[in-house]
């Protein structure tokens, strides 16, 4: 799965030809979670509030790019 971004120990990935609602995957300190393009947790879990806040902010700043990449990956 290609890495889209890495920051503060958080790794963001997107699968090619993924299914379900548009989303991305985040890994942080061995924990994995999926977030929709509104920054809401849809699967898994990351316990760190700070990491979740950074992920939501990252998503907010890149929402249009994520949507474009989702369409291209399909």
C-alpha positions as CSV (number, residue, x, y, z in Angstrom):
1,X,0.0,0.0,0.0
2,X,1.6,3.3,-1.1
3,X,2.5,5.8,1.6
4,X,0.8,9.2,0.9
5,X,2.4,11.1,3.8
6,X,4.5,10.7,6.9
7,X,4.6,13.2,9.8
8,X,5.2,13.1,13.6
9,X,5.5,9.3,13.4
10,X,2.1,9.0,11.7
11,X,2.0,7.2,8.3
12,X,-0.9,7.8,6.0
13,X,-1.6,5.3,3.2
14,X,-4.2,4.7,0.5
15,X,-5.0,1.4,-1.2
16,X,-5.4,1.2,-5.0
17,X,-8.9,-0.1,-6.0
18,X,-10.1,0.0,-2.4
19,X,-13.8,-0.4,-1.6
20,X,-16.4,1.2,0.7
21,X,-16.6,4.9,1.4
22,X,-13.7,7.1,0.4
23,X,-11.1,6.8,3.2
24,X,-7.4,6.6,4.1
25,X,-5.4,4.5,6.6
26,X,-3.3,5.8,9.4
27,X,-0.6,4.0,11.4
28,X,0.8,5.3,14.6
29,X,2.9,3.4,17.1
30,X,1.7,0.0,16.0
31,X,-2.0,1.1,15.9
32,X,-4.0,1.3,12.7
33,X,-7.2,3.1,11.8
34,X,-9.2,4.2,8.8
35,X,-10.6,7.7,8.5
36,X,-13.1,9.1,6.0
37,X,-12.4,12.3,4.2
38,X,-14.1,14.3,6.9
39,X,-11.5,13.0,9.4
40,X,-14.0,10.7,11.2
41,X,-12.7,7.4,12.5
42,X,-14.4,4.5,10.5
43,X,-12.4,1.5,11.6
44,X,-9.6,0.5,14.0
45,X,-8.3,2.9,16.5
46,X,-5.5,5.1,17.5
47,X,-5.5,5.9,21.3
48,X,-3.4,9.1,21.1
49,X,-5.7,12.2,21.1
50,X,-2.8,14.2,19.8
51,X,-2.3,11.8,16.9
52,X,-6.0,11.8,16.0
53,X,-6.1,15.6,16.1
54,X,-3.0,15.8,13.8
55,X,-4.6,13.3,11.4
56,X,-7.9,15.3,11.3
57,X,-5.9,18.5,10.6
58,X,-3.9,16.8,7.9
59,X,-7.1,15.6,6.3
60,X,-8.7,19.1,6.5
61,X,-5.8,20.7,4.7
62,X,-5.8,18.0,1.9
63,X,-9.4,17.1,1.5
64,X,-9.6,17.9,-2.3
65,X,-6.3,16.1,-3.0
66,X,-7.6,13.0,-1.2
67,X,-10.8,13.0,-3.2
68,X,-8.8,13.3,-6.5
69,X,-6.4,10.5,-5.4
70,X,-9.4,8.3,-4.4
71,X,-10.9,8.6,-7.9
72,X,-7.6,8.0,-9.6
73,X,-6.9,4.9,-7.5
74,X,-10.2,3.4,-8.5
